[in-house]
Amino acid sequence: MEYLDLIAKWESERAALFIDGNCITYGKLVKMVMDKRKTGNEKELFYPILKSGVLEQLVCFLAFSGTRQIPVIVEEGNQKAQLALLQGIKARDIPKGCCMAVFTSGTTGEAKLLYRDYQSWAGYFPVQNEIFNIWENTKIFMHGSLYFTGNLNLYLSVLYAGGTIYTISQFAPDLWKKCIQRECNMIYLVPTKLEALTKVLKTEKNERVKMIVSGSQSMGRSEAQNLKNIFINTDIVLYYGASELNYVSYVSFKDMTEEKNLIGRVFPQVEVTLREGEIYVNTPYGVQGLAMPYSVGDLGSMDSQGNLYFMGRKDDRYSIHEEKVYGTVVEEALCKIEGIREAAVVCRGGQLQAHIVSDKIYGRRELVGLLSAMLRPVEIPKKFMYHQYFQKNEGGKINKKKL
């Protein structure tokens, strides 16, 4: 089996994609894939996908994931470094059975190449689709490059189910709104894009959307309730995962609390253990070559009911005056202050610095006073800096390297 087989099984006239209003049927998509496959060169180890449009990315990926050439989507704006990395890889370095490769940098900024076989994603589609409520009648809105593995995985799982994907090329929430209102019964967007969408929807009500899925470590019940106030018939699922590990845990709206770092119970067939606060995952659906259990360097805690809480990355845990300080705890406290929309904490020279996006400007003394009611003295930043916005990756995570 290959990914192309999954879409070729559906009737040719069924709608697979609507991109900027243009319909691509399953039959047309299969033909585009087969035509693209003829252009391959099996003497090359990789087929680097340099296109930025999702249709071109998808067609190239499907065309070469079933051949000896391994498809890999190259990040726009980082092509030179990633192509150089590909050129240095030998055939002996690639694991047997590999059908795709992805670049990932997480929050470290350093690209690395990961390999997957077919089963590591396709084998889990039945499980994830039941949790996310993805079926033949699914009409889902998504946005963004397939370089973000969250998007690529969901595209493939929807096509596996025979559903229809709607997308708009532009970052234009007003156009997203019109598309969703007319056509869609499901949404998949990272929290920052969901927030942009709710701003244009304002107080409008939508009865059509039945499911909203998002991937992040930063949504609490109040943010989810804002979505429910608009999409009155929807359920909401927030998942936690990693490029290396696929899906790890998820939480539905009914179980959400005001703890924005709650990332829920583990997915079926997945096991999570904690070692000195670090999350280790045992899954049959990870990338090739990982020794299980595996950690991507994320920190967490677990309550007596088995709920997992995200505490940031390992490099977001600092030792200050011989006490452990978690950057995510400080960020969450800052975001509880009126007007502060986003916060990012870094440590420089043994001192915490808080970077803030806020509708209201506070003086340092005022911020320290407000934080004193929520944090230990050692957790209160020494420096506060305001920004108009944060640079983020396609997955919606703040690029702390830029700070």
C-alpha positions as a Markdown table, in Angstrom:
| # | Residue | x | y | z |
|---|---|---|---|---|
| 1 | Met | 0.0 | 0.0 | 0.0 |
| 2 | Glu | 0.9 | 3.6 | -0.6 |
| 3 | Tyr | -0.8 | 6.9 | 0.1 |
| 4 | Leu | -1.9 | 7.1 | -3.6 |
| 5 | Asp | -3.9 | 3.9 | -3.1 |
| 6 | Leu | -5.9 | 5.5 | -0.3 |
| 7 | Ile | -7.2 | 8.2 | -2.6 |
| 8 | Ala | -7.5 | 6.2 | -5.8 |
| 9 | Lys | -10.2 | 4.0 | -4.1 |
| 10 | Trp | -12.7 | 6.8 | -4.1 |
| 11 | Glu | -15.0 | 7.6 | -7.0 |
| 12 | Ser | -13.4 | 10.0 | -9.4 |
| 13 | Glu | -16.1 | 12.6 | -9.3 |
| 14 | Arg | -16.0 | 13.0 | -5.5 |
| 15 | Ala | -14.6 | 16.4 | -4.4 |
| 16 | Ala | -11.2 | 16.1 | -2.7 |
| 17 | Leu | -10.1 | 19.7 | -2.4 |
| 18 | Phe | -11.4 | 23.2 | -2.8 |
| 19 | Ile | -8.5 | 25.6 | -3.1 |
| 20 | Asp | -9.5 | 29.3 | -3.4 |
| 21 | Gly | -12.9 | 28.1 | -4.6 |
| 22 | Asn | -11.5 | 25.8 | -7.3 |
| 23 | Cys | -12.5 | 22.1 | -7.0 |
| 24 | Ile | -10.1 | 19.3 | -7.4 |
| 25 | Thr | -11.8 | 15.9 | -7.6 |
| 26 | Tyr | -10.3 | 12.6 | -6.4 |
| 27 | Gly | -10.0 | 11.5 | -10.0 |
| 28 | Lys | -8.3 | 14.7 | -11.1 |
| 29 | Leu | -5.9 | 14.5 | -8.1 |
| 30 | Val | -4.9 | 10.9 | -9.0 |
| 31 | Lys | -4.2 | 12.0 | -12.6 |
| 32 | Met | -2.1 | 14.9 | -11.5 |
| 33 | Val | -0.2 | 12.6 | -9.2 |
| 34 | Met | 0.4 | 10.0 | -11.9 |
| 35 | Asp | 1.6 | 12.7 | -14.4 |
| 36 | Lys | 4.0 | 14.1 | -11.8 |
| 37 | Arg | 5.4 | 10.7 | -11.0 |
| 38 | Lys | 6.6 | 10.4 | -14.6 |
| 39 | Thr | 8.9 | 13.3 | -14.1 |
| 40 | Gly | 10.9 | 11.6 | -11.3 |
| 41 | Asn | 14.5 | 10.5 | -11.4 |
| 42 | Glu | 15.1 | 7.3 | -9.4 |
| 43 | Lys | 18.9 | 7.9 | -9.4 |
| 44 | Glu | 18.2 | 10.7 | -6.9 |
| 45 | Leu | 17.6 | 9.7 | -3.3 |
| 46 | Phe | 15.2 | 12.6 | -2.5 |
| 47 | Tyr | 12.6 | 14.6 | -4.3 |
| 48 | Pro | 12.8 | 18.0 | -2.6 |
| 49 | Ile | 9.4 | 19.8 | -2.8 |
| 50 | Leu | 10.2 | 23.5 | -3.2 |
| 51 | Lys | 6.7 | 24.6 | -4.1 |
| 52 | Ser | 4.9 | 26.8 | -1.6 |
| 53 | Gly | 1.3 | 26.1 | -2.8 |
| 54 | Val | -0.5 | 23.3 | -1.0 |
| 55 | Leu | -1.8 | 21.6 | -4.2 |
| 56 | Glu | 1.7 | 21.4 | -5.6 |
| 57 | Gln | 3.1 | 20.2 | -2.3 |
| 58 | Leu | 0.4 | 17.5 | -2.0 |
| 59 | Val | 0.7 | 16.3 | -5.6 |
| 60 | Cys | 4.5 | 16.0 | -5.3 |
| 61 | Phe | 4.3 | 14.2 | -2.0 |
| 62 | Leu | 1.7 | 11.7 | -3.2 |
| 63 | Ala | 3.6 | 11.2 | -6.5 |
| 64 | Phe | 7.0 | 10.2 | -4.9 |
| 65 | Ser | 6.0 | 8.6 | -1.6 |
| 66 | Gly | 5.4 | 5.4 | -3.5 |
| 67 | Thr | 8.7 | 5.4 | -5.4 |
| 68 | Arg | 12.4 | 5.0 | -4.7 |
| 69 | Gln | 12.7 | 8.8 | -4.5 |
| 70 | Ile | 11.8 | 10.0 | -1.1 |
| 71 | Pro | 9.6 | 13.2 | -1.0 |
| 72 | Val | 10.6 | 15.9 | 1.5 |
| 73 | Ile | 8.9 | 19.3 | 1.7 |
| 74 | Val | 11.5 | 22.1 | 2.0 |
| 75 | Glu | 10.8 | 25.1 | 4.2 |
| 76 | Glu | 10.3 | 28.3 | 2.3 |
| 77 | Gly | 13.0 | 30.8 | 3.3 |
| 78 | Asn | 15.3 | 28.0 | 4.5 |
| 79 | Gln | 15.8 | 26.2 | 1.3 |
| 80 | Lys | 19.6 | 26.7 | 0.9 |
| 81 | Ala | 20.4 | 25.1 | 4.3 |
| 82 | Gln | 18.0 | 22.2 | 3.9 |
| 83 | Leu | 19.0 | 21.3 | 0.4 |
| 84 | Ala | 22.6 | 21.3 | 1.5 |
| 85 | Leu | 21.6 | 18.9 | 4.4 |
| 86 | Leu | 19.9 | 16.6 | 1.8 |
| 87 | Gln | 23.0 | 16.5 | -0.4 |
| 88 | Gly | 25.1 | 15.2 | 2.4 |
| 89 | Ile | 23.0 | 12.1 | 3.0 |
| 90 | Lys | 24.0 | 8.7 | 1.6 |
| 91 | Ala | 21.7 | 5.8 | 0.7 |
| 92 | Arg | 23.1 | 3.8 | 3.6 |
| 93 | Asp | 21.8 | 6.5 | 6.0 |
| 94 | Ile | 18.1 | 6.0 | 5.0 |
| 95 | Pro | 16.2 | 3.3 | 6.9 |
| 96 | Lys | 14.5 | 0.5 | 4.9 |
| 97 | Gly | 10.8 | 1.0 | 4.1 |
| 98 | Cys | 11.1 | 4.8 | 4.2 |
| 99 | Cys | 8.4 | 6.5 | 2.1 |
| 100 | Met | 8.7 | 10.1 | 3.3 |
| 101 | Ala | 11.0 | 12.5 | 5.1 |
| 102 | Val | 10.2 | 15.6 | 7.0 |
| 103 | Phe | 12.4 | 18.5 | 8.3 |
| 104 | Thr | 11.8 | 19.5 | 11.9 |
| 105 | Ser | 13.4 | 22.1 | 14.1 |
| 106 | Gly | 10.8 | 22.3 | 16.9 |
| 107 | Thr | 11.8 | 25.4 | 18.9 |
| 108 | Thr | 15.5 | 24.8 | 18.6 |
| 109 | Gly | 15.9 | 26.4 | 15.2 |
| 110 | Glu | 18.3 | 23.6 | 14.0 |
| 111 | Ala | 16.8 | 21.5 | 11.2 |
| 112 | Lys | 17.0 | 17.8 | 11.3 |
| 113 | Leu | 15.6 | 15.2 | 8.9 |
| 114 | Leu | 13.2 | 12.5 | 10.1 |
| 115 | Tyr | 12.1 | 9.4 | 8.2 |
| 116 | Arg | 8.7 | 7.6 | 8.2 |
| 117 | Asp | 7.4 | 4.4 | 6.7 |
| 118 | Tyr | 3.9 | 4.2 | 5.4 |
| 119 | Gln | 2.4 | 2.4 | 8.4 |
| 120 | Ser | 3.6 | 4.9 | 10.9 |
| 121 | Trp | 1.0 | 7.4 | 9.7 |
| 122 | Ala | -1.5 | 5.4 | 7.7 |
| 123 | Gly | -1.7 | 2.7 | 10.3 |
| 124 | Tyr | -3.1 | 5.2 | 12.8 |
| 125 | Phe | -5.6 | 7.0 | 10.6 |
| 126 | Pro | -8.6 | 4.8 | 11.7 |
| 127 | Val | -7.8 | 5.7 | 15.4 |
| 128 | Gln | -7.2 | 9.4 | 15.0 |
| 129 | Asn | -10.1 | 9.9 | 12.6 |
| 130 | Glu | -12.5 | 8.4 | 15.1 |
| 131 | Ile | -11.3 | 10.7 | 17.8 |
| 132 | Phe | -11.3 | 13.8 | 15.5 |
| 133 | Asn | -14.7 | 12.7 | 13.9 |
| 134 | Ile | -13.3 | 12.6 | 10.4 |
| 135 | Trp | -15.6 | 10.7 | 8.0 |
| 136 | Glu | -16.7 | 10.5 | 4.4 |
| 137 | Asn | -19.0 | 13.5 | 4.9 |
| 138 | Thr | -16.3 | 15.6 | 6.5 |
| 139 | Lys | -15.9 | 19.1 | 4.9 |
| 140 | Ile | -12.9 | 20.5 | 6.7 |
| 141 | Phe | -11.3 | 24.0 | 6.6 |
| 142 | Met | -7.5 | 24.1 | 7.0 |
| 143 | His | -4.8 | 26.7 | 6.3 |
| 144 | Gly | -1.1 | 26.7 | 5.8 |
| 145 | Ser | 1.8 | 24.9 | 4.3 |
| 146 | Leu | 2.2 | 21.1 | 4.3 |
| 147 | Tyr | 5.7 | 21.7 | 5.6 |
| 148 | Phe | 4.0 | 21.7 | 9.0 |
| 149 | Thr | 3.5 | 18.0 | 9.6 |
| 150 | Gly | 0.2 | 18.6 | 11.4 |
| 151 | Asn | -1.3 | 19.9 | 8.2 |
| 152 | Leu | 0.2 | 17.1 | 6.0 |
| 153 | Asn | -1.0 | 14.4 | 8.4 |
| 154 | Leu | -4.5 | 15.8 | 8.5 |
| 155 | Tyr | -4.7 | 16.2 | 4.7 |
| 156 | Leu | -3.8 | 12.6 | 4.2 |
| 157 | Ser | -6.1 | 11.3 | 6.9 |
| 158 | Val | -9.1 | 13.3 | 5.5 |
| 159 | Leu | -8.4 | 12.0 | 2.0 |
| 160 | Tyr | -8.1 | 8.5 | 3.4 |
| 161 | Ala | -11.6 | 8.9 | 4.8 |
| 162 | Gly | -13.0 | 10.3 | 1.6 |
| 163 | Gly | -13.6 | 13.7 | 3.0 |
| 164 | Thr | -13.2 | 17.1 | 1.4 |
| 165 | Ile | -10.6 | 19.8 | 2.3 |
| 166 | Tyr | -11.2 | 23.5 | 1.9 |
| 167 | Thr | -8.4 | 26.0 | 2.1 |
| 168 | Ile | -7.6 | 29.6 | 1.1 |
| 169 | Ser | -4.1 | 30.4 | 0.0 |
| 170 | Gln | -4.0 | 33.8 | 1.7 |
| 171 | Phe | -3.8 | 34.6 | 5.4 |
| 172 | Ala | -7.2 | 36.2 | 5.2 |
| 173 | Pro | -9.6 | 35.3 | 8.1 |
| 174 | Asp | -12.5 | 37.3 | 6.4 |
| 175 | Leu | -12.2 | 34.9 | 3.4 |
| 176 | Trp | -11.9 | 31.9 | 5.7 |
| 177 | Lys | -15.1 | 33.0 | 7.4 |
| 178 | Lys | -17.1 | 33.1 | 4.2 |
| 179 | Cys | -15.8 | 29.6 | 3.1 |
| 180 | Ile | -16.5 | 28.1 | 6.5 |
| 181 | Gln | -20.0 | 29.6 | 6.7 |
| 182 | Arg | -20.9 | 28.3 | 3.3 |
| 183 | Glu | -19.4 | 24.9 | 3.2 |
| 184 | Cys | -17.6 | 23.4 | 6.2 |
| 185 | Asn | -18.6 | 21.2 | 9.1 |
| 186 | Met | -15.1 | 21.0 | 10.6 |
| 187 | Ile | -12.1 | 23.2 | 11.3 |
| 188 | Tyr | -8.5 | 22.4 | 11.9 |
| 189 | Leu | -6.4 | 25.5 | 12.8 |
| 190 | Val | -3.7 | 26.2 | 15.3 |
| 191 | Pro | -4.9 | 28.4 | 18.2 |
| 192 | Thr | -3.4 | 31.7 | 16.9 |
| 193 | Lys | -5.3 | 31.2 | 13.6 |
| 194 | Leu | -8.5 | 30.3 | 15.5 |
| 195 | Glu | -8.1 | 33.5 | 17.4 |
| 196 | Ala | -7.7 | 35.5 | 14.1 |
| 197 | Leu | -10.9 | 33.8 | 12.8 |
| 198 | Thr | -13.0 | 34.6 | 15.9 |
| 199 | Lys | -12.0 | 38.3 | 15.6 |
| 200 | Val | -13.7 | 38.5 | 12.2 |
| 201 | Leu | -16.7 | 36.4 | 13.3 |
| 202 | Lys | -17.3 | 38.6 | 16.3 |
| 203 | Thr | -20.8 | 37.6 | 17.6 |
| 204 | Glu | -22.0 | 35.7 | 14.6 |
| 205 | Lys | -23.4 | 32.2 | 15.2 |
| 206 | Asn | -22.5 | 29.1 | 13.2 |
| 207 | Glu | -24.6 | 25.9 | 13.5 |
| 208 | Arg | -22.9 | 24.0 | 10.7 |
| 209 | Val | -19.4 | 23.3 | 12.3 |
| 210 | Lys | -19.5 | 20.1 | 14.4 |
| 211 | Met | -15.8 | 19.7 | 15.3 |
| 212 | Ile | -12.8 | 22.0 | 15.8 |
| 213 | Val | -9.4 | 20.4 | 16.1 |
| 214 | Ser | -6.3 | 22.2 | 17.1 |
| 215 | Gly | -2.7 | 21.3 | 18.0 |
| 216 | Ser | -0.9 | 23.3 | 20.6 |
| 217 | Gln | 0.0 | 23.5 | 24.3 |
| 218 | Ser | -1.9 | 26.8 | 24.9 |
| 219 | Met | -5.7 | 26.6 | 25.0 |
| 220 | Gly | -7.7 | 26.8 | 28.2 |
| 221 | Arg | -11.4 | 26.5 | 28.7 |
| 222 | Ser | -12.1 | 30.2 | 28.4 |
| 223 | Glu | -10.5 | 30.3 | 24.9 |
| 224 | Ala | -12.4 | 27.2 | 24.0 |
| 225 | Gln | -15.7 | 28.7 | 25.3 |
| 226 | Asn | -15.2 | 31.7 | 23.0 |
| 227 | Leu | -15.2 | 29.3 | 20.1 |
| 228 | Lys | -18.3 | 27.5 | 21.5 |
| 229 | Asn | -20.1 | 30.8 | 21.7 |
| 230 | Ile | -19.8 | 31.2 | 17.9 |
| 231 | Phe | -19.8 | 27.6 | 16.8 |
| 232 | Ile | -22.7 | 26.6 | 19.0 |
| 233 | Asn | -22.9 | 22.9 | 17.9 |
| 234 | Thr | -19.2 | 22.1 | 17.9 |
| 235 | Asp | -17.0 | 19.9 | 20.0 |
| 236 | Ile | -13.4 | 20.9 | 20.4 |
| 237 | Val | -10.3 | 18.7 | 20.6 |
| 238 | Leu | -6.9 | 20.0 | 21.5 |
| 239 | Tyr | -4.0 | 17.5 | 20.8 |
| 240 | Tyr | -0.4 | 17.4 | 21.8 |
| 241 | Gly | 2.1 | 15.6 | 19.6 |
| 242 | Ala | 5.5 | 15.9 | 17.9 |
| 243 | Ser | 6.9 | 15.3 | 14.5 |
| 244 | Glu | 9.0 | 12.5 | 15.9 |
| 245 | Leu | 6.2 | 10.8 | 17.8 |
| 246 | Asn | 2.9 | 11.5 | 16.0 |
| 247 | Tyr | 0.0 | 12.0 | 18.4 |
| 248 | Val | 0.6 | 11.7 | 22.1 |
| 249 | Ser | -2.4 | 13.1 | 24.1 |
| 250 | Tyr | -5.6 | 15.0 | 23.6 |
| 251 | Val | -8.3 | 16.8 | 25.6 |
| 252 | Ser | -11.9 | 17.5 | 24.6 |
| 253 | Phe | -13.9 | 20.5 | 25.5 |
| 254 | Lys | -15.9 | 18.8 | 28.3 |
| 255 | Asp | -12.6 | 18.0 | 30.1 |
| 256 | Met | -10.9 | 21.4 | 29.6 |
| 257 | Thr | -10.1 | 23.6 | 32.6 |
| 258 | Glu | -8.6 | 27.0 | 33.0 |
| 259 | Glu | -5.2 | 25.4 | 33.1 |
| 260 | Lys | -4.0 | 26.2 | 29.6 |
| 261 | Asn | -1.3 | 23.6 | 29.8 |
| 262 | Leu | -3.7 | 20.7 | 30.2 |
| 263 | Ile | -3.0 | 18.4 | 27.3 |
| 264 | Gly | -5.2 | 15.5 | 28.4 |
| 265 | Arg | -5.1 | 11.7 | 28.2 |
| 266 | Val | -2.8 | 9.7 | 26.0 |
| 267 | Phe | -4.0 | 8.5 | 22.7 |
| 268 | Pro | -4.9 | 4.7 | 22.3 |
| 269 | Gln | -1.8 | 2.5 | 21.8 |
| 270 | Val | 0.5 | 5.2 | 23.2 |
| 271 | Glu | 2.2 | 5.1 | 26.6 |
| 272 | Val | 3.6 | 8.1 | 28.5 |
| 273 | Thr | 6.0 | 8.0 | 31.5 |
| 274 | Leu | 7.7 | 10.8 | 33.3 |
| 275 | Arg | 11.4 | 10.8 | 34.3 |
| 276 | Glu | 12.5 | 13.8 | 36.4 |
| 277 | Gly | 9.6 | 15.8 | 34.9 |
| 278 | Glu | 10.5 | 14.9 | 31.3 |
| 279 | Ile | 7.9 | 13.3 | 29.0 |
| 280 | Tyr | 8.9 | 9.9 | 27.5 |
| 281 | Val | 6.6 | 8.4 | 24.9 |
| 282 | Asn | 6.3 | 4.8 | 23.8 |
| 283 | Thr | 4.5 | 4.5 | 20.5 |
| 284 | Pro | 4.5 | 2.2 | 17.5 |
| 285 | Tyr | 3.8 | 5.3 | 15.3 |
| 286 | Gly | 7.0 | 7.3 | 15.7 |
| 287 | Val | 9.6 | 8.0 | 13.1 |
| 288 | Gln | 12.1 | 5.4 | 12.0 |
| 289 | Gly | 15.2 | 4.7 | 14.1 |
| 290 | Leu | 13.9 | 5.9 | 17.5 |
| 291 | Ala | 14.6 | 3.9 | 20.6 |
| 292 | Met | 11.4 | 3.8 | 22.6 |
| 293 | Pro | 10.5 | 5.2 | 25.0 |
| 294 | Tyr | 11.6 | 8.5 | 23.5 |
| 295 | Ser | 11.7 | 12.2 | 24.6 |
| 296 | Val | 11.7 | 15.2 | 22.4 |
| 297 | Gly | 12.8 | 17.3 | 25.4 |
| 298 | Asp | 9.3 | 18.3 | 26.6 |
| 299 | Leu | 8.5 | 18.6 | 30.3 |
| 300 | Gly | 5.3 | 17.6 | 31.9 |
| 301 | Ser | 3.4 | 16.4 | 35.0 |
| 302 | Met | 0.5 | 14.0 | 35.4 |
| 303 | Asp | -2.4 | 14.1 | 37.9 |
| 304 | Ser | -4.1 | 11.2 | 39.6 |
| 305 | Gln | -6.7 | 10.8 | 36.8 |
| 306 | Gly | -3.9 | 10.3 | 34.2 |
| 307 | Asn | -4.2 | 13.8 | 32.7 |
| 308 | Leu | -1.0 | 15.1 | 31.2 |
| 309 | Tyr | 0.1 | 18.8 | 31.7 |
| 310 | Phe | 2.7 | 20.5 | 29.5 |
| 311 | Met | 5.4 | 22.3 | 31.4 |
| 312 | Gly | 7.5 | 23.6 | 28.5 |
| 313 | Arg | 10.6 | 22.4 | 26.8 |
| 314 | Lys | 13.7 | 21.1 | 28.7 |
| 315 | Asp | 15.5 | 24.3 | 27.7 |
| 316 | Asp | 12.6 | 26.3 | 29.2 |
| 317 | Arg | 13.4 | 24.9 | 32.7 |
| 318 | Tyr | 15.9 | 27.2 | 34.5 |
| 319 | Ser | 17.9 | 27.0 | 37.7 |
| 320 | Ile | 17.8 | 30.4 | 39.4 |
| 321 | His | 19.3 | 30.7 | 42.8 |
| 322 | Glu | 19.3 | 26.9 | 43.0 |
| 323 | Glu | 15.6 | 26.7 | 42.4 |
| 324 | Lys | 13.8 | 25.3 | 39.4 |
| 325 | Val | 11.8 | 27.8 | 37.4 |
| 326 | Tyr | 9.5 | 26.8 | 34.5 |
| 327 | Gly | 9.1 | 29.4 | 31.8 |
| 328 | Thr | 5.6 | 28.2 | 30.9 |
| 329 | Val | 4.4 | 28.8 | 34.5 |
| 330 | Val | 5.6 | 32.4 | 34.3 |
| 331 | Glu | 4.1 | 32.8 | 30.8 |
| 332 | Glu | 0.7 | 31.5 | 32.0 |
| 333 | Ala | 0.7 | 34.0 | 34.9 |
| 334 | Leu | 1.5 | 36.9 | 32.6 |
| 335 | Cys | -1.4 | 35.9 | 30.3 |
| 336 | Lys | -3.8 | 36.1 | 33.2 |
| 337 | Ile | -3.1 | 39.8 | 33.5 |
| 338 | Glu | -5.7 | 42.0 | 31.8 |
| 339 | Gly | -4.7 | 43.0 | 28.3 |
| 340 | Ile | -1.8 | 40.7 | 27.9 |
| 341 | Arg | -2.5 | 38.5 | 24.9 |
| 342 | Glu | 0.8 | 36.6 | 24.6 |
| 343 | Ala | 4.0 | 36.1 | 26.6 |
| 344 | Ala | 7.3 | 34.4 | 26.1 |
| 345 | Val | 9.9 | 34.0 | 28.8 |
| 346 | Val | 13.7 | 33.4 | 28.2 |
| 347 | Cys | 16.6 | 33.4 | 30.6 |
| 348 | Arg | 19.7 | 35.5 | 29.9 |
| 349 | Gly | 22.7 | 35.8 | 32.2 |
| 350 | Gly | 20.8 | 33.9 | 34.9 |
| 351 | Gln | 17.9 | 36.3 | 34.9 |
| 352 | Leu | 14.4 | 35.9 | 33.5 |
| 353 | Gln | 13.2 | 38.2 | 30.7 |
| 354 | Ala | 9.6 | 38.5 | 29.8 |
| 355 | His | 8.5 | 39.4 | 26.3 |
| 356 | Ile | 4.9 | 40.6 | 26.0 |
| 357 | Val | 2.3 | 41.3 | 23.4 |
| 358 | Ser | -0.4 | 43.4 | 25.2 |
| 359 | Asp | -3.3 | 45.8 | 24.5 |
| 360 | Lys | -2.2 | 47.6 | 27.7 |
| 361 | Ile | 1.2 | 48.9 | 28.8 |
| 362 | Tyr | 2.1 | 48.3 | 32.4 |
| 363 | Gly | 5.1 | 49.7 | 34.3 |
| 364 | Arg | 7.6 | 47.3 | 35.7 |
| 365 | Arg | 6.6 | 47.9 | 39.3 |
| 366 | Glu | 2.9 | 47.3 | 38.5 |
| 367 | Leu | 3.7 | 44.1 | 36.7 |
| 368 | Val | 5.8 | 42.8 | 39.6 |
| 369 | Gly | 3.0 | 43.6 | 42.0 |
| 370 | Leu | 0.4 | 41.7 | 39.9 |
| 371 | Leu | 2.7 | 38.7 | 39.4 |
| 372 | Ser | 3.6 | 38.6 | 43.1 |
| 373 | Ala | 0.1 | 37.3 | 43.8 |
| 374 | Met | 0.7 | 34.3 | 41.5 |
| 375 | Leu | 4.4 | 33.5 | 41.5 |
| 376 | Arg | 7.3 | 32.9 | 43.8 |
| 377 | Pro | 9.8 | 35.8 | 44.0 |
| 378 | Val | 12.3 | 33.7 | 42.0 |
| 379 | Glu | 9.8 | 33.3 | 39.2 |
| 380 | Ile | 9.2 | 37.0 | 38.7 |
| 381 | Pro | 11.2 | 38.3 | 35.6 |
| 382 | Lys | 13.8 | 41.0 | 36.1 |
| 383 | Lys | 13.1 | 42.6 | 32.7 |
| 384 | Phe | 9.9 | 43.2 | 30.7 |
| 385 | Met | 9.9 | 44.0 | 27.0 |
| 386 | Tyr | 6.9 | 44.8 | 24.8 |
| 387 | His | 6.4 | 43.7 | 21.2 |
| 388 | Gln | 3.7 | 44.4 | 18.6 |
| 389 | Tyr | 3.7 | 40.7 | 17.7 |
| 390 | Phe | 5.8 | 37.5 | 17.9 |
| 391 | Gln | 7.4 | 35.7 | 15.0 |
| 392 | Lys | 5.9 | 32.1 | 14.8 |
| 393 | Asn | 6.5 | 29.0 | 12.9 |
| 394 | Glu | 3.8 | 27.3 | 10.8 |
| 395 | Gly | 2.6 | 25.4 | 13.8 |
| 396 | Gly | 1.9 | 28.6 | 15.7 |
| 397 | Lys | 4.8 | 28.3 | 18.2 |
| 398 | Ile | 6.7 | 31.4 | 19.1 |
| 399 | Asn | 10.3 | 31.4 | 17.7 |
| 400 | Lys | 12.1 | 32.2 | 20.9 |
| 401 | Lys | 15.4 | 32.2 | 19.1 |
| 402 | Lys | 14.3 | 35.6 | 17.6 |
| 403 | Leu | 13.9 | 37.0 | 21.1 |
